[in-house]
Amino acid sequence: MTLFKIIYCSVLVGEDTVLTFQARTEAALARPIIRRFFVRTMLFVAVGGLVVAWLIALAGARQFAFYLAVSSALSPIYGPWMMSAEALKRNADKFGRMIAFRIDRTGVQTFTGFSEGRWNWSDVRRVEQRRDQVLVHIGGPEFLCIPTGGLTEDQRAQLKTLLPS
């Protein structure tokens, strides 16, 4: 799942194939991604809380251990919904922006109303293809998300020929 909605796409095929398209970030598409991330995080919190509750119960404070165990067990259920709402509210200014992508044999270029970015394929550590997006890992935790959910099969095939192997 991706948080982009593709608005326009064109492919220039010839000696130098160039794929260009525009996408817009959508808050409604980001919500499930944020929730899925927080569910994983909250599962670790829940397991840690249950272990601590067990240790507290062994020490004799059973009522406090019970409350801690119940809240730890419920945290993966309710926590992601509360956290995703807060994350979306905090980043509301980033949604609705148009991003233009230009992908060719040398790399990826992005344009927004505020900035321009360029990543050469030689600098990319790895490329990961997912269902509706391509993640270009640049270094450490930094990556670039190229949305592919709104592309046709021909456009996806052209994109695949441009990506490094």
C-alpha positions as CSV (number, residue, x, y, z in Angstrom):
1,M,0.0,0.0,0.0
2,T,1.3,3.5,-0.8
3,L,0.3,6.9,0.3
4,F,0.4,8.4,-3.2
5,K,-2.3,8.8,-5.8
6,I,-1.0,9.1,-9.4
7,I,-2.5,12.0,-11.3
8,Y,-0.6,11.9,-14.7
9,C,1.9,9.7,-16.4
10,S,3.9,9.6,-19.6
11,V,6.6,7.4,-21.1
12,L,9.1,8.5,-23.7
13,V,10.6,5.4,-25.4
14,G,13.6,5.7,-27.6
15,E,17.4,5.7,-27.2
16,D,16.9,7.1,-23.7
17,T,13.6,5.9,-22.0
18,V,12.2,8.4,-19.6
19,L,9.2,7.8,-17.3
20,T,7.6,10.9,-15.9
21,F,4.5,11.1,-13.7
22,Q,2.9,13.3,-11.0
23,A,1.5,12.0,-7.8
24,R,-0.3,13.5,-4.8
25,T,0.1,12.4,-1.2
26,E,-3.2,11.4,0.4
27,A,-3.8,11.3,4.1
28,A,-6.5,8.6,3.7
29,L,-3.9,6.3,2.1
30,A,-1.3,7.0,4.8
31,R,-3.5,6.1,7.7
32,P,-3.3,2.2,7.2
33,I,0.5,2.4,6.7
34,I,0.9,4.4,9.9
35,R,-1.4,2.0,11.8
36,R,0.5,-1.1,10.6
37,F,3.8,0.4,11.7
38,F,2.4,1.2,15.1
39,V,0.8,-2.2,15.5
40,R,4.2,-3.8,15.2
41,T,5.7,-1.3,17.7
42,M,2.9,-1.8,20.1
43,L,3.2,-5.6,20.0
44,F,6.7,-5.2,21.5
45,V,5.3,-2.8,24.1
46,A,2.6,-5.2,25.0
47,V,5.0,-8.2,25.4
48,G,7.3,-6.1,27.6
49,G,4.3,-4.9,29.7
50,L,3.1,-8.4,30.2
51,V,6.5,-9.6,31.3
52,V,6.8,-6.7,33.7
53,A,3.2,-7.4,35.0
54,W,4.2,-11.1,35.6
55,L,7.3,-10.0,37.6
56,I,5.2,-7.5,39.6
57,A,2.6,-10.2,40.3
58,L,5.4,-12.5,41.6
59,A,6.6,-9.7,43.9
60,G,3.1,-9.6,45.4
61,A,1.4,-6.5,43.9
62,R,-1.3,-8.5,42.1
63,Q,-3.8,-5.6,41.6
64,F,-1.2,-3.4,40.0
65,A,0.0,-6.3,37.9
66,F,-3.5,-7.0,36.7
67,Y,-4.1,-3.4,35.5
68,L,-0.7,-3.4,33.8
69,A,-1.4,-6.7,32.1
70,V,-4.8,-5.5,30.8
71,S,-3.5,-2.2,29.6
72,S,-0.5,-3.9,27.9
73,A,-2.8,-6.4,26.2
74,L,-5.1,-3.6,24.9
75,S,-2.3,-1.4,23.7
76,P,-1.8,-3.1,20.3
77,I,-5.6,-2.8,19.7
78,Y,-6.2,0.9,20.6
79,G,-2.7,2.4,20.5
80,P,-2.3,2.5,16.7
81,W,-5.6,4.3,16.1
82,M,-4.7,7.0,18.6
83,M,-1.1,7.3,17.4
84,S,-2.0,7.4,13.7
85,A,-4.6,10.2,14.3
86,E,-1.9,12.2,16.1
87,A,0.8,11.5,13.5
88,L,-1.6,12.6,10.7
89,K,-2.6,15.7,12.6
90,R,1.1,16.6,13.2
91,N,2.0,16.1,9.5
92,A,-1.2,17.5,7.9
93,D,0.8,20.1,6.0
94,K,2.6,17.4,4.0
95,F,-0.5,15.8,2.5
96,G,-2.1,17.0,-0.7
97,R,1.3,18.1,-2.2
98,M,2.0,17.2,-5.8
99,I,5.3,15.4,-6.5
100,A,6.6,15.0,-10.0
101,F,8.9,12.0,-10.7
102,R,11.3,11.7,-13.6
103,I,12.9,8.3,-13.9
104,D,15.6,7.5,-16.5
105,R,18.6,5.2,-16.9
106,T,20.8,7.4,-14.7
107,G,18.4,7.7,-11.7
108,V,15.4,9.3,-10.1
109,Q,14.5,13.0,-9.9
110,T,11.7,14.5,-7.8
111,F,10.2,17.9,-7.9
112,T,7.8,19.5,-5.5
113,G,6.7,23.1,-5.0
114,F,9.4,23.5,-2.4
115,S,12.4,21.3,-3.4
116,E,14.1,19.2,-6.0
117,G,15.9,15.9,-5.4
118,R,18.1,13.7,-7.5
119,W,19.3,10.1,-6.7
120,N,21.7,8.4,-9.1
121,W,21.3,4.6,-9.5
122,S,25.1,4.3,-8.7
123,D,24.4,5.7,-5.2
124,V,21.5,3.4,-4.4
125,R,22.1,0.5,-2.1
126,R,19.1,-1.6,-3.2
127,V,15.7,-1.5,-4.8
128,E,12.7,-3.3,-3.3
129,Q,9.6,-3.8,-5.4
130,R,6.4,-4.0,-3.5
131,R,2.8,-4.3,-4.6
132,D,2.0,-0.6,-5.2
133,Q,5.4,1.0,-4.8
134,V,9.1,0.7,-5.4
135,L,11.4,1.5,-2.4
136,V,14.8,2.9,-3.4
137,H,17.1,2.5,-0.4
138,I,19.7,5.2,-0.4
139,G,21.5,4.7,2.8
140,G,20.7,3.8,6.4
141,P,17.0,4.4,7.1
142,E,16.7,6.8,4.2
143,F,14.6,5.6,1.3
144,L,12.6,7.1,-1.6
145,C,9.1,5.7,-2.3
146,I,8.1,5.6,-6.0
147,P,4.4,4.9,-6.3
148,T,3.4,2.4,-8.9
149,G,-0.3,1.7,-7.9
150,G,-1.8,4.0,-10.6
151,L,0.6,2.9,-13.4
152,T,-0.5,0.7,-16.3
153,E,1.2,-2.7,-16.9
154,D,3.2,-1.2,-19.8
155,Q,4.3,1.7,-17.6
156,R,5.3,-0.7,-14.9
157,A,7.3,-2.7,-17.4
158,Q,9.1,0.4,-18.6
159,L,9.9,1.3,-15.0
160,K,11.3,-2.1,-14.3
161,T,13.7,-1.7,-17.3
162,L,14.9,1.5,-15.8
163,L,15.6,0.2,-12.3
164,P,19.1,-1.1,-11.5
165,S,19.3,-4.9,-11.2
